[in-house]
Amino acid sequence: MSNPSGSSPASPDQARQAAAELDSWVREVVVWHFSPETGCPFWLEYAAKLSWDPREEIKGFADLDRFDAFEDEWLRGGPVERWIPRGMEGKPVYIFETGGSTGVPKSRISSEDFRIDYELFSETLSDETFPPGSDWISLGPTGPRRLRLAIEHLAQHRGGISFCIDMDPRWVVKCLRKGWVEGAQAYKEHVVDQALAILRSHPNVKCMFTTPKLLEALCAKVDIAKLGITGIFCGGTEMDEAFHRKAREELVPGVDFVPTYGNTLMGLACNRPYVPGEGYAITYFAPQPRAVLQVVDPESPARTVEYDEPGRVRLTTLTREFFVPGFLERDEACRSEPITAYPWDGVRDVRPFGSLEQNVVVGVY
């Protein structure tokens, strides 16, 4: 369980140790993905075109800038087998998608990562407000996304059962882009109605995943605390300080509210430990060393911005299943300093990239 004291600034020694552990893990992951015995076809073919050997010359995280910028187009279309490491041979493989409201969705393969990611996240949850043995409900995307399986595993890992709903966020985005507001609203009502049916029928459901917009829609109809919910973990790029305050003070007072920032490539980044009386700022920390979040200059992604300076979010995924160096996310944020709970950089005030200059459609998120 997270300790509120973990919100204090990290010491230089803690930061150095975290950096050393990251460098060590980078070396291990690079050797895995670029060795003929364990690597995947994509990275082995990529390495064959280089004049240098990543296994010999990548000594730490900073050296990953030697790779070309990772193109999201590489994740669109097939064959997806090109991403399966030979070291995973014989393991069941899942395909998880992200995007896809227009054009071909991006895909990533997975076998165990979604389980590992959510087991790590489970360690940050309070056993008092997310009681072991209690059941869960997930108000989030289903279909080809990893979230449904991840929440199911989280519930099972904590000794419970997960209930889920049918939800296709791509349909909502299409409705909004066509100006069919009534259709999007009707779909949101359909999602909320499914959740209410479950909550009213299964008294052991005490834990919930949902998005900010769906939480507001649900709370407009019912007091979910009276239906037995004691802990909520909530994800979505529209979660800001104002919503965090509203959730704790108005929507679900007395319910443990845990903001998260996650996606198909990264896993889950946790918010800094909440300390009553110290404000509602949202600052996320990646599950390092399995993933690293940086805030970089949009025009020069190799340059990390200064602390408290805004920039574009850059993600590096570092697992044996999947290696993605320097992926520019569709989000922007401010860079935050390390804390004792997470002695590496965080990202604050995450929002869709360019949202201050243009109208970004985010659907039910």
VEXDREN-2710 file (C-alpha; in Angstrom, 1 decimal):
% VEXDREN-2710
k/r/px/py/pz
1/MET/0.0/0.0/0.0
2/SER/1.3/3.5/-0.9
3/ASN/2.6/5.5/2.1
4/PRO/1.7/9.2/2.1
5/SER/5.3/10.0/3.1
6/GLY/6.2/8.7/-0.4
7/SER/5.1/12.1/-1.8
8/SER/8.2/13.9/-0.4
9/PRO/11.1/14.6/-2.8
10/ALA/13.4/11.8/-3.6
11/SER/17.0/12.0/-2.2
12/PRO/19.9/12.1/-4.7
13/ASP/20.9/8.6/-3.6
14/GLN/17.4/7.3/-4.4
15/ALA/17.4/8.9/-7.8
16/ARG/20.9/7.6/-8.6
17/GLN/19.9/4.1/-7.5
18/ALA/16.8/4.2/-9.7
19/ALA/18.9/5.4/-12.7
20/ALA/21.4/2.6/-12.2
21/GLU/18.6/0.0/-12.0
22/LEU/17.1/1.4/-15.2
23/ASP/20.5/1.3/-17.1
24/SER/21.0/-2.3/-16.0
25/TRP/17.5/-3.3/-17.1
26/VAL/18.0/-1.5/-20.5
27/ARG/21.1/-3.5/-21.2
28/GLU/19.3/-6.8/-20.3
29/VAL/16.2/-5.9/-22.5
30/VAL/18.3/-4.8/-25.5
31/VAL/20.4/-8.0/-25.4
32/TRP/17.2/-10.0/-25.3
33/HIS/15.5/-8.2/-28.3
34/PHE/18.6/-8.1/-30.5
35/SER/19.9/-11.7/-29.9
36/PRO/19.0/-14.2/-32.7
37/GLU/18.0/-16.7/-30.1
38/THR/15.4/-14.5/-28.3
39/GLY/14.7/-11.4/-30.4
40/CYS/11.7/-10.7/-32.7
41/PRO/12.0/-10.5/-36.5
42/PHE/11.3/-6.8/-36.5
43/TRP/14.3/-5.8/-34.3
44/LEU/16.6/-8.5/-35.8
45/GLU/15.9/-7.1/-39.3
46/TYR/16.3/-3.6/-37.9
47/ALA/19.7/-4.5/-36.4
48/ALA/20.9/-6.1/-39.6
49/LYS/20.7/-2.6/-41.3
50/LEU/22.8/-0.9/-38.6
51/SER/26.6/-0.4/-38.7
52/TRP/26.8/-1.1/-35.0
53/ASP/25.6/-3.8/-32.6
54/PRO/23.0/-2.6/-30.0
55/ARG/24.0/-5.5/-27.7
56/GLU/27.5/-4.1/-27.5
57/GLU/27.0/-0.3/-27.6
58/ILE/23.8/0.3/-25.6
59/LYS/25.1/0.7/-22.1
60/GLY/22.2/2.5/-20.5
61/PHE/19.0/4.4/-21.0
62/ALA/20.6/7.5/-22.6
63/ASP/22.1/5.4/-25.4
64/LEU/18.6/4.5/-26.6
65/ASP/18.6/7.9/-28.4
66/ARG/20.9/6.2/-31.0
67/PHE/17.8/4.4/-32.4
68/ASP/15.6/6.1/-34.9
69/ALA/12.4/7.7/-33.7
70/PHE/9.8/4.9/-33.2
71/GLU/7.1/5.3/-35.8
72/ASP/3.6/4.5/-34.8
73/GLU/2.9/3.3/-38.4
74/TRP/5.2/0.4/-37.6
75/LEU/2.4/-0.9/-35.3
76/ARG/-0.3/-0.7/-37.9
77/GLY/-1.2/-3.8/-40.0
78/GLY/0.6/-7.1/-40.2
79/PRO/2.1/-9.5/-40.0
80/VAL/1.9/-9.1/-36.2
81/GLU/4.2/-12.2/-35.9
82/ARG/7.1/-9.9/-36.7
83/TRP/6.8/-8.6/-33.1
84/ILE/6.8/-12.0/-31.3
85/PRO/10.2/-12.6/-29.7
86/ARG/11.7/-16.1/-30.4
87/GLY/12.2/-16.3/-26.6
88/MET/8.4/-16.4/-26.2
89/GLU/8.0/-19.4/-28.5
90/GLY/5.2/-21.7/-27.3
91/LYS/3.5/-19.1/-25.1
92/PRO/-0.1/-18.0/-25.9
93/VAL/-0.1/-14.6/-27.7
94/TYR/-2.8/-11.9/-27.4
95/ILE/-3.3/-9.0/-29.8
96/PHE/-4.3/-5.7/-28.2
97/GLU/-5.3/-2.7/-30.2
98/THR/-5.3/1.1/-29.6
99/GLY/-6.8/3.8/-31.7
100/GLY/-8.7/2.7/-34.8
101/SER/-11.5/5.3/-34.8
102/THR/-10.0/6.3/-38.2
103/GLY/-7.7/4.1/-40.2
104/VAL/-5.9/0.9/-39.2
105/PRO/-5.5/0.5/-35.4
106/LYS/-2.1/0.1/-33.8
107/SER/-1.5/-3.4/-32.5
108/ARG/0.8/-4.9/-29.9
109/ILE/1.4/-8.5/-29.0
110/SER/1.3/-9.6/-25.4
111/SER/1.5/-12.8/-23.4
112/GLU/2.1/-12.0/-19.7
113/ASP/2.8/-8.2/-19.6
114/PHE/-0.7/-7.2/-18.9
115/ARG/-0.8/-9.5/-15.9
116/ILE/2.6/-8.4/-14.6
117/ASP/1.6/-4.7/-15.0
118/TYR/-1.5/-5.1/-13.0
119/GLU/0.0/-7.2/-10.3
120/LEU/2.5/-4.4/-9.8
121/PHE/-0.3/-1.9/-9.7
122/SER/-2.1/-4.1/-7.2
123/GLU/0.7/-3.6/-4.7
124/THR/-0.1/0.1/-4.6
125/LEU/-3.8/-0.4/-3.6
126/SER/-5.1/-0.3/-0.1
127/ASP/-6.5/-3.6/1.3
128/GLU/-9.0/-1.6/3.3
129/THR/-10.6/0.2/0.4
130/PHE/-9.9/-2.4/-2.3
131/PRO/-10.6/-5.4/-0.1
132/PRO/-9.1/-8.8/-1.1
133/GLY/-11.8/-11.2/-2.0
134/SER/-14.2/-8.5/-3.2
135/ASP/-15.5/-8.3/-6.7
136/TRP/-14.8/-5.7/-9.4
137/ILE/-16.7/-3.9/-12.1
138/SER/-15.0/-2.4/-15.1
139/LEU/-16.6/0.5/-17.0
140/GLY/-14.1/0.7/-19.8
141/PRO/-13.4/-0.4/-23.3
142/THR/-13.8/-4.1/-24.2
143/GLY/-13.3/-5.8/-27.5
144/PRO/-9.7/-5.8/-28.8
145/ARG/-8.3/-3.7/-25.9
146/ARG/-6.3/-5.1/-23.1
147/LEU/-8.2/-3.3/-20.3
148/ARG/-10.9/-5.9/-19.9
149/LEU/-8.4/-8.8/-19.5
150/ALA/-6.2/-6.7/-17.3
151/ILE/-9.0/-5.8/-14.9
152/GLU/-10.1/-9.4/-14.8
153/HIS/-6.6/-10.4/-13.8
154/LEU/-6.4/-7.7/-11.2
155/ALA/-9.6/-8.9/-9.6
156/GLN/-8.5/-12.5/-9.7
157/HIS/-5.1/-11.6/-8.4
158/ARG/-6.8/-10.0/-5.4
159/GLY/-9.1/-13.0/-4.9
160/GLY/-12.2/-11.6/-6.6
161/ILE/-14.2/-11.8/-9.8
162/SER/-14.6/-9.0/-12.4
163/PHE/-17.8/-8.0/-14.0
164/CYS/-17.6/-6.0/-17.3
165/ILE/-19.8/-4.2/-19.7
166/ASP/-20.0/-4.0/-23.5
167/MET/-18.3/-0.8/-24.6
168/ASP/-16.9/0.4/-28.0
169/PRO/-15.4/3.9/-27.6
170/ARG/-14.7/4.0/-31.4
171/TRP/-18.4/4.3/-32.0
172/VAL/-18.8/7.2/-29.6
173/VAL/-15.9/9.1/-31.3
174/LYS/-17.5/8.5/-34.7
175/CYS/-20.8/9.9/-33.4
176/LEU/-19.1/13.0/-32.1
177/ARG/-17.1/13.6/-35.2
178/LYS/-20.3/13.5/-37.2
179/GLY/-22.0/15.9/-34.8
180/TRP/-24.4/13.2/-33.7
181/VAL/-24.4/14.3/-30.0
182/GLU/-27.7/12.5/-29.3
183/GLY/-26.2/9.2/-30.5
184/ALA/-23.1/9.6/-28.3
185/GLN/-25.3/10.5/-25.3
186/ALA/-27.6/7.5/-25.9
187/TYR/-24.5/5.2/-26.0
188/LYS/-23.2/6.6/-22.8
189/GLU/-26.6/6.0/-21.2
190/HIS/-26.5/2.4/-22.5
191/VAL/-23.1/1.9/-20.8
192/VAL/-24.2/3.4/-17.5
193/ASP/-27.4/1.3/-17.5
194/GLN/-25.3/-1.9/-17.9
195/ALA/-23.2/-0.8/-14.9
196/LEU/-26.2/0.0/-12.7
197/ALA/-27.7/-3.5/-13.4
198/ILE/-24.5/-5.1/-12.2
199/LEU/-24.1/-2.9/-9.1
200/ARG/-27.7/-3.5/-8.0
201/SER/-27.5/-7.2/-8.5
202/HIS/-24.1/-8.2/-7.1
203/PRO/-23.5/-6.9/-3.5
204/ASN/-19.9/-8.2/-3.4
205/VAL/-18.8/-5.7/-6.0
206/LYS/-16.8/-3.2/-4.0
207/CYS/-14.1/-2.1/-6.5
208/MET/-14.4/-0.2/-9.7
209/PHE/-12.5/0.9/-12.8
210/THR/-14.0/3.7/-14.8
211/THR/-13.2/6.9/-16.8
212/PRO/-13.9/10.4/-15.6
213/LYS/-16.9/11.0/-17.9
214/LEU/-18.5/7.7/-17.1
215/LEU/-18.0/8.3/-13.4
216/GLU/-19.8/11.6/-13.6
217/ALA/-22.6/10.0/-15.6
218/LEU/-23.0/7.2/-13.1
219/CYS/-22.9/9.5/-10.1
220/ALA/-25.6/11.6/-11.6
221/LYS/-27.9/8.6/-11.2
222/VAL/-26.9/6.9/-8.0
223/ASP/-24.8/7.2/-4.9
224/ILE/-22.3/4.4/-5.7
225/ALA/-21.0/4.3/-2.1
226/LYS/-24.5/3.3/-1.0
227/LEU/-24.3/0.4/-3.6
228/GLY/-21.2/-0.8/-1.8
229/ILE/-18.3/0.7/-3.8
230/THR/-15.3/1.5/-1.5
231/GLY/-12.5/1.9/-4.0
232/ILE/-12.3/3.4/-7.5
233/PHE/-9.3/3.5/-9.9
234/CYS/-10.0/5.9/-12.6
235/GLY/-8.1/6.5/-15.9
236/GLY/-8.3/9.0/-18.7
237/THR/-6.4/11.9/-20.1
238/GLU/-9.1/14.3/-19.2
239/MET/-8.4/13.9/-15.5
240/ASP/-7.0/17.1/-14.1
241/GLU/-6.7/18.8/-10.7
242/ALA/-10.3/20.2/-10.9
243/PHE/-11.8/16.7/-11.6
244/HIS/-9.7/15.1/-8.9
245/ARG/-11.1/17.6/-6.4
246/LYS/-14.6/17.1/-7.7
247/ALA/-14.4/13.4/-7.4
248/ARG/-13.2/13.3/-3.8
249/GLU/-15.4/16.2/-2.6
250/GLU/-18.6/15.8/-4.6
251/LEU/-18.9/12.7/-6.7
252/VAL/-17.6/10.0/-4.4
253/PRO/-16.7/11.5/-0.9
254/GLY/-15.4/8.8/1.4
255/VAL/-14.5/6.4/-1.4
256/ASP/-10.9/5.8/-2.1
257/PHE/-10.2/7.5/-5.5
258/VAL/-7.0/6.4/-7.4
259/PRO/-6.1/8.3/-10.6
260/THR/-4.1/6.4/-13.2
261/TYR/-2.6/7.1/-16.6
262/GLY/-2.2/4.0/-18.8
263/ASN/-2.2/2.7/-22.3
264/THR/-1.6/-0.4/-24.3
265/LEU/2.1/0.2/-24.7
266/MET/3.0/1.4/-21.2
267/GLY/0.9/-0.4/-18.6
268/LEU/-0.2/1.8/-15.7
269/ALA/1.4/5.0/-14.3
270/CYS/0.3/5.8/-10.7
271/ASN/-0.5/9.2/-9.3
272/ARG/1.6/10.5/-6.5
273/PRO/0.3/9.4/-3.1
274/TYR/-2.7/11.5/-2.1
275/VAL/-2.2/13.3/1.2
276/PRO/-5.3/15.1/2.6
277/GLY/-4.8/18.8/2.9
278/GLU/-1.9/18.9/0.3
279/GLY/-4.0/19.6/-2.8
280/TYR/-5.3/17.6/-5.7
281/ALA/-2.5/17.9/-8.3
282/ILE/-2.2/15.0/-10.7
283/THR/1.3/13.7/-11.3
284/TYR/1.9/10.3/-12.8
285/PHE/4.9/8.1/-12.5
286/ALA/5.6/5.3/-14.9
287/PRO/6.2/1.7/-13.7
288/GLN/10.0/2.1/-14.2
289/PRO/12.1/0.2/-15.3
290/ARG/9.4/-1.6/-17.4
291/ALA/8.4/1.7/-18.9
292/VAL/9.8/5.3/-18.8
293/LEU/8.0/8.5/-19.3
294/GLN/9.8/11.7/-20.4
295/VAL/8.6/15.2/-21.2
296/VAL/10.5/16.4/-24.3
297/ASP/10.7/19.3/-26.6
298/PRO/8.2/18.6/-29.4
299/GLU/10.6/20.1/-32.0
300/SER/13.6/18.2/-30.6
301/PRO/12.5/15.0/-28.9
302/ALA/16.0/14.1/-27.8
303/ARG/15.9/17.1/-25.4
304/THR/14.2/16.6/-22.1
305/VAL/12.6/19.8/-20.9
306/GLU/13.4/21.4/-17.6
307/TYR/11.3/20.6/-14.5
308/ASP/7.9/22.3/-14.5
309/GLU/8.3/23.0/-18.2
310/PRO/5.6/21.7/-20.6
311/GLY/6.4/19.4/-23.5
312/ARG/5.3/16.3/-25.3
313/VAL/5.2/12.9/-23.5
314/ARG/7.7/10.4/-24.8
315/LEU/7.3/6.7/-23.8
316/THR/9.9/3.9/-23.8
317/THR/8.6/0.4/-23.2
318/LEU/11.1/-2.1/-21.8
319/THR/9.9/-5.6/-21.4
320/ARG/11.0/-8.9/-22.8
321/GLU/7.7/-9.1/-24.7
322/PHE/7.9/-5.6/-26.2
323/PHE/10.6/-3.0/-26.8
324/VAL/9.6/0.5/-28.0
325/PRO/12.2/3.2/-27.6
326/GLY/11.3/6.8/-27.7
327/PHE/7.6/6.7/-28.8
328/LEU/6.0/10.1/-29.0
329/GLU/2.6/9.9/-27.3
330/ARG/-0.4/11.9/-28.3
331/ASP/-0.2/13.7/-25.0
332/GLU/1.5/16.7/-23.5
333/ALA/2.4/17.4/-19.9
334/CYS/4.8/19.2/-17.5
335/ARG/7.9/17.5/-16.2
336/SER/7.9/16.8/-12.4
337/GLU/10.6/15.9/-10.0
338/PRO/11.2/12.4/-8.5
339/ILE/9.5/11.6/-5.1
340/THR/10.4/8.9/-2.6
341/ALA/7.7/6.5/-3.7
342/TYR/8.8/6.9/-7.3
343/PRO/12.4/8.2/-7.5
344/TRP/12.3/9.1/-11.2
345/ASP/10.7/11.8/-13.3
346/GLY/6.9/12.2/-13.3
347/VAL/4.5/13.9/-15.7
348/ARG/2.0/16.5/-14.5
349/ASP/-1.2/17.9/-16.0
350/VAL/-1.4/15.3/-18.8
351/ARG/-3.8/16.3/-21.7
352/PRO/-4.1/15.4/-25.4
353/PHE/-1.3/16.9/-27.4
354/GLY/-2.4/20.2/-29.0
355/SER/-5.6/20.3/-27.0
356/LEU/-5.0/23.9/-26.0
357/GLU/-4.9/24.9/-29.7
358/GLN/-7.5/22.6/-31.2
359/ASN/-10.7/20.7/-30.4
360/VAL/-9.6/17.2/-29.5
361/VAL/-12.3/14.5/-29.5
362/VAL/-11.9/12.1/-26.6
363/GLY/-15.3/10.4/-26.6
364/VAL/-16.2/8.6/-23.3
365/TYR/-12.8/9.2/-21.8
END
